[in-house]
Amino acid sequence: MTERPRLALVVWSVLVSQVLLYPGLSETVAALGGTAGILSETAFLVAEFAAFVVCATLWGAASDSLGSRRPLVVLGAVGGAGSYVAVPAAATVGAPFGAILTLRVVGGAFTIGAFSLAITMLMDLSGGHGRNMGAAGTAIGFGAALGSVSGGALSTVDPFAPLYAGGGLLGVAALVAATVPDSGPGGGLPVGSVIEGVRSRPTLLVPYAFGYIDRLTAGFFALVGVAYFRETFAIGAAQAGVTLALFFLPFAALQYYAGLVSDRVGRFLPVVAGSLLYGVVIVAIAAAPTYLVAAGLMVCCGVCGAFISPATMALVTDIVPGSERGVAMGGFNVFGSLGMLSGFLVGGVVTSVYGYLPAFLVAGGLEIAIALVASRSVRRIAPQPTAGDRAEHG
């Protein structure tokens, strides 16, 4: 197995471990001692992603400074595995829910290192940025698809089963990462110059903004979307997991090819047109009269998302040199994690106050808005494909 699929397997493992928890979240949180309702569920998800926000850039800076990424990926995966197993173990001995949330913070601090730096190692490979980010996107999509289906089924057997399975997968990720040749930048990057280096490239804010909104919709679906399908159409955790997979399967299956398309035609159409269509379909889901219609629209969401994700990540690699990619990708994941947090919080608050339709309008409307507002900026910074690019990826 070459480096690209091994790194993609690491990314895949991290995503499966996370998404395993979403379909049966209410049952898992209740078993951990949380109170009934959306607030405890929100806190459980927010704890991990708050650590993502704080620690993503720190891992990137450390890898660029050390000139090495592989040992940090292994460390992050091992630490994440331990935290996943520690959560149900702590609940079993009577630990309060506040202690459980602390363990989630610690786990998030480790897991983001494995996730962010594995993607950065993919960015360091040759063969086309779109192709490498397509591989990352495929791993993310298939990981989320399998996690949603498996997590829903596991939670019906034992509410702690998704946590134990997630810990096992992160352990596998550590073993796989240890076999990948290190691809860290040659001389490293002094930590003192990291912040200044990011500030010197304000164009990074464009892909960061798209990453923020895209991940906001992901957080929205993970919390509010699951609740919407379960409540509106009276389905259980297992079917809710299958419903999430209707999005993630086409999202995964098309990612690699969408990355190749972005290398061939440029980033503008996949990012901007894809975001516009994605936002429209999100709103349409809340207006669907039946489960079958809503489920079909989830498939459409997955197709649209597949074209956005690799092209957006490839924009980051288009902007920065190799020696700065660790911090650049860390920044991308900071914005992405902030987006997930916003999706949890905004989605939960709007739903509790106004209902599901207004919440879907907000989520879809934000996706449409970023496409309209930032379209000129994407056109300005995205490299134009050359005849050689078209021949290579045609």
N, C-alpha and C positions, 0 to 999 in steps of 0.2 A: 504494500500500500504506500503510495507516494505521500509527500508532505501535505498537499492540499486536502485530500480526504481525511487524513488523520486529524488535522486541525479542525476541519468541519465536524468531525465526530466529537471533539471536545465541546465545540459550540452547541452541537445537538444535545449532548448530555446535560449541559447546564439548562437549556431551555426546557427539556423534558422534566427535569427536577422541579422547575418553577411551576410549570403549567399543570403538573399533576395535582396541585392543590386547588385549582380554581373551580372545577365543576362541583365538588362536594365541600366547598369552603365552609358553608354554614355548619355542617356536621362536624368537621374537623375543629373549628373554633369552639364549638360547644363542648366537645370532648376535652379540649385544653383548658376549660374553665372560663371562657369568655361568655359574656351575657348575650342573650338573644337579640337579634336585630343587626342592622348594617354597620353600626358604629364599631363593634368589636372586630367584625370582619375587615373593615377599613383599616383599623389600627394594626391588625395582623399583617396586612399587605404593605402598609405604609412603613412599618418598622424596617423591613428589609430594603425597600427602595430608598428610604432616607439615607441608609448607609451607602447605597450605590452612589447617590449624589455626592456625598462627602468624599468617598474613597476612590472613585474612578480615576480622577486626574492624578491622585497620589501614586497609584500603581503605574500609570503611564510615565510619570516623572521618574519613578524609581527605575523602570526598565530602560529608559533613555539614558539616565545617569550612569547606570551600571554597565550599559552596553550589552545587556542580556535579558531575555524574556522568558525562556523555558522554565528556569527554576521558580520564577514567580507564578507562572501558570500552574505548576504542580502544587505550590504552596497554597494558592487560592482554592484549588479544587479540594485538597485535603482538608483545609479549614472549613470549607463549606459542607463537606460530607459529615464532618464531626458535629457541626451545629445542627444539621437536619436530624441526625440521630438523637442528639441531646434534647431536642424539644419534646418529643413524646416521653423520653426517659424522665425528664424533669416533671412533666405532668403526672406521670405514674407515681412519683414519690410525693405528690401533693404540692408542688411549687405553685405559687400564685401566678395569675395571668400576666402580671407586670414582669415577673422574671422570665416568662416565656417570650414576651416581647423583647426583652434585653438579649436573649439568645438569638432572636431573629435579626437584631441589629448586628450582632457579632458575625452571624452567618452571612449577612449581606455584604459586610466589609470584606470578607474573604472571597465570596463567590464572584463579585464584580471583577476581581483581579483575574480570575481564570477566564471569564467571559470576554472582557475588554482586551486583554493581551493576546488571547487566542485569535481574535479578529485582527489585531494589529499584526500578528505573525502572518496571517493570510495576506494582509496588505503588503507585507515585505516581499512576498513571492513575485516572481516574474510571470508573464503570461497574460497580462491585461488586467487593469484594475476592475473593470466591469466583470470579468470572468471570476476573479478572486472574491469580489463582494457578492457575486451571484452564488458562489459556493457557500459563503457565509449565510446569505439569505435563505438558500435551500435548507441548510442545517437548522436555521431558526424556524422556518416554516414547518418542516417535517417534525422537528422536536416539539413544537407547539401542538401539532396535529396529534401525534402519538400521546403526548402528555394529556391532552384534553379527553381523548377516548379512554385511555388507561386510568386516568385519575378518577373519572366518573365511575368506572367499574370498581376500582379499588376501594373508593370511599363507601360503597354500598356493602362491602365485606367488613371493613374495619376503618374507622375514621383516621387512625394513625398510619395505615398502610401507605398512603401517598408520601408521607414524610420518610418512612424507612426506605421506600423505593427510590426516592430522590437522593437520599444519602448514598445508597449503593451506586447509583449512576455517577455521582460526583467522584466517588472513589475510582470508578472505571476511567473517568475523564483524566484523573491524575496519572494513572498508569499509562494511558495513551499519550498524554502530553510529554511524559518522560522519554518517549522514544523519538520525538521530533527534533531534528537538528536545530540548534539555536540560530535565530536569524536577527539577533539584536544589532543595532547600528554600531559601526566599527568603533569609534572612539567614545561613544556615549555623549550625552549632552549635560553640561553642568546644571545641577538643579537650580542654582541661582538665576539662570537665564530662562527658565521655563516659562514663567508668567510673562516676561517681556516678549518672548518669542511668540506666544499666543496673541498678545496684544498687537503685535506687528502685522498680523494677518487677519484684519477685521472681516475679510470676505468669508472666513469660516462661519460667521454668524448665519450665512444663508443656509448651508446644509444643516447647521445646528437647529435653526428654526423649523425646518421641515421635519427633522428628526424629533423635535419636541412635540409637534402637533400629531405626527404619526403615532408616536408612543402614547400620547394622550388618548387617542382613540383605542389603542390596545388596552390601556388601563380601564377605560370606560367599558369595553366589552367584557373584560375579565371580571368586573364587579357588577356593574349595572346591566350589561348585556345578558349575563347568566341569570341574574335575578328576573329580568324582563321575560326571558323565554320560560323560566320555571313558573313564574306567577301567571303570565298572560295565557300560556298554552297548557298549563297544568302538567308539566313534564318533570321527571325525576332527575337526579344527578347524572345518571348514566346517559340519558338522552340529551341532557344539556351538554355533556362532554362531546357527544357525537355532533351536536349542532355547532359547537365551536370548531370541530374538525372540518365542517363544511367550508369554513373560511380558510383554515390553515392548510388543507391539502392542496387546493389550487395555488395558494400563496407559495407553498413550498415547491410544487412541481414545476412552476414557471420561472422561479427565481433565477436559476442559472442561465436560462435562455434569455430572460429579460436583461440580465447583465451583459450578455453578448450583444443584444440589440442596442443597449446604451453605448457600447463601444463603437458600434457601427453607425448609428444615427445621431449620437450625441446625447447629452443628459436632459436637454430641455423638454422634449416631448414626454419621455417617461415620467419626469418629476412633476411638471406643471399639469399636463393633460391628465395624467394618472391621478393626481390629487383632486382635481375638479370632479372627475367621475366618481372617485372614492367617496367624496363628501356627499354627493347627490344620493348615492346608493345607501349610505348610512341613514340618511333621513327617511328614505323610502322604507327601510325595515320597520320603523315604528308605525308606519301607516299600512303595513301589510294586513289584509283581512284574515288570513289563515296561516297556520304554521307552515304549510308547504310553500306558500309564497315567500314568507319571511326566510325560510331555509334556503330557497333558491337565490334570494338576494344576498345571503351570506356567501354563497359561492361567487357571486359577482364581486363582492367586496374583496375576496381573496385574489381574484384575477387582477383587479385594479391595484391592490397593494403590492402584488408581485412585481409590477413595473416600477413602482416608486422606490422600494427599499434598496436594491443594489445600486441604482443610479444615484441615490442620495448619498450613500456611503462612498461611492466612487468619487463623488465631488470632493470629499475630504482628501482623498489621495491625489486628486488632480491639483489641489491647492498647495500642499506642503511637501517638502523634500523628505526623503526616507528617514533622516536622523531626527525628525520632529513628529513622526507618525504616532508614536506612543502617546504623547501628550495630546495630539490632535484627536486621536480616537478616544482617549479618555474624556476630552471635552465633549465629544459627540455623545458619549454614553452618559455624561452628567446631564446634558440637556434631555436625552432620552429618558433617563430616570426621573428627572423633574416632570417630564410629560406624563409618565406613568402615575406619579404622585398626583398630578393635576387631574388625570382621568379618574382616579379613585375619589379624590375629594370633590371636584366639581360635579362629577357624575352623581355621586352619592347625595350631595346637598341639593342639587337641582331636582333630582328625582324625588327626594323626601318632601320638598316644598311644593313643586309644581307638577310632578308626575313624569311618566316615561317619555311621552311625545316631546315636551319641551327639552328634556335632557338630550334626546337624540338630535333635535334641532341644533342645540348648542354644539355638540360634538361634530356633526356633519358640517355645520356652518363654519366652524373654525378651520376645517380642512379646506373648504372652498376659499375662505378668506386668505389663507397663507398662499395659496396658488395664485390668486389675483394680485395680491400685494407684492409678492416676491418674484413674479414672472420675469420682469425686466432684469433683475439682479441675476437670476439663473442664466438668462441668455448672455449676459455680459461676462460672467466668470467661467461658464462651461466651455471647455476646449472644443473646437470644431473638429469632427473626424476627418482625417485625411484620406486620400485615395488608397494609401497603403493600409490604413485601419479597416476600410471597407473590404479590401481584398483579403486581409488576414481573417476577419470575422464574418465574411460573407458566405 
